[in-house]
Amino acid sequence: YYRIKSNNNAFRSTPCCGGGEVAISGNTLRIKGSFLDTSGTVVTASNVSIKIYYNGAKTPDETYNLSEVDLNEDLQYEYDFVLPTDKQSVVLELYGEVDGLPEVDRLAIPIQWVR
């Protein structure tokens, strides 16, 4: 089991939705994220990517570009992230552009093994 703790209520891409702590079984976390226009309507974005930072890195260790293929029926972008067993923390960044303006959400995940 991994225990994921989040105090970031703005990140829409986490099973923690609303903060708190979640224990998950397995090593894969499905990241889901959506983008809103200025009126609050869910829209598709351009230049969508997931950036992953390990152990406090200042530059991304991994970047995955997403496209309309990664959209579900609710206009949420989805990406299956395999949690590493050799890292202490991960920061996930969801980036996209709506009407030419950047929208970024980040979530820091301290990874703890629970027995």
C-alpha positions in Angstrom: 0.0 0.0 0.0 1.0 3.6 -0.6 -0.4 6.4 1.6 -1.0 9.6 -0.3 -1.4 12.8 1.8 -2.6 16.0 0.1 -3.4 19.4 1.5 -3.9 20.9 -1.9 -7.6 21.3 -2.5 -7.2 22.9 -5.9 -5.7 19.8 -7.6 -8.5 18.1 -9.5 -6.3 15.2 -10.6 -6.1 13.3 -7.4 -8.1 10.6 -5.6 -7.8 12.8 -2.5 -10.2 15.4 -3.9 -10.6 17.9 -1.1 -7.4 17.1 0.8 -6.9 14.5 3.4 -5.2 11.1 3.2 -5.8 8.1 1.0 -4.3 4.7 1.1 -4.2 2.9 -2.2 -3.4 -0.7 -3.0 -1.0 -1.3 -6.0 1.4 1.0 -7.6 -0.6 2.9 -10.2 -2.3 6.2 -9.7 -4.8 7.4 -12.3 -4.4 11.1 -12.7 -7.5 12.9 -14.0 -7.6 16.6 -14.7 -9.9 19.0 -16.4 -9.5 22.6 -17.6 -12.0 25.4 -17.2 -12.6 28.5 -19.3 -13.2 31.9 -17.7 -16.9 31.1 -17.4 -16.2 27.9 -15.5 -17.1 25.6 -18.3 -15.0 22.4 -18.7 -13.2 22.7 -22.1 -10.4 20.9 -24.0 -7.0 22.5 -23.6 -4.0 22.8 -25.9 -0.3 21.8 -25.1 -1.5 19.5 -22.3 1.2 17.8 -20.3 2.0 16.0 -17.1 5.4 16.8 -15.6 6.8 14.8 -12.8 9.4 16.0 -10.3 11.1 13.5 -7.9 12.6 14.3 -4.4 12.4 18.1 -4.6 13.8 18.5 -8.1 13.5 22.0 -9.6 13.3 20.7 -13.2 11.0 17.9 -14.4 12.4 14.4 -14.3 9.7 13.2 -16.7 7.2 14.9 -19.1 4.3 13.2 -20.8 2.4 15.1 -23.5 -1.3 14.4 -23.6 -3.8 14.7 -26.5 -7.5 14.2 -27.2 -6.8 10.5 -27.2 -6.3 10.9 -23.4 -9.7 12.5 -22.9 -12.6 10.7 -21.3 -16.3 11.4 -21.9 -16.3 14.0 -19.1 -13.5 16.0 -20.9 -11.0 14.9 -18.2 -7.5 14.1 -19.3 -6.3 10.8 -17.9 -2.8 9.4 -17.3 -1.8 6.3 -15.4 1.2 7.1 -13.3 3.2 4.2 -11.8 4.4 5.3 -8.3 8.1 4.7 -7.9 9.4 2.5 -5.1 12.7 4.3 -4.8 11.6 7.9 -4.3 10.5 9.7 -1.1 8.3 12.4 -2.8 6.7 13.2 -6.1 5.3 16.4 -7.4 2.8 16.1 -10.3 2.1 19.1 -12.5 -0.8 19.2 -14.9 -0.3 21.9 -17.5 -2.5 23.1 -20.4 -3.5 26.3 -22.2 -7.0 27.6 -22.4 -7.7 30.5 -24.8 -4.0 31.0 -25.0 -3.5 31.3 -21.2 -1.6 28.8 -19.1 -3.4 26.8 -16.4 -1.2 24.8 -14.0 -2.1 22.6 -11.1 0.5 20.9 -8.9 0.2 18.2 -6.2 3.0 17.1 -3.9 2.8 13.5 -2.8 5.0 12.2 0.0 5.3 8.5 -0.5 5.2 6.2 2.6 5.1 2.5 2.6 2.4 1.1 5.0 2.5 -2.5 6.2 
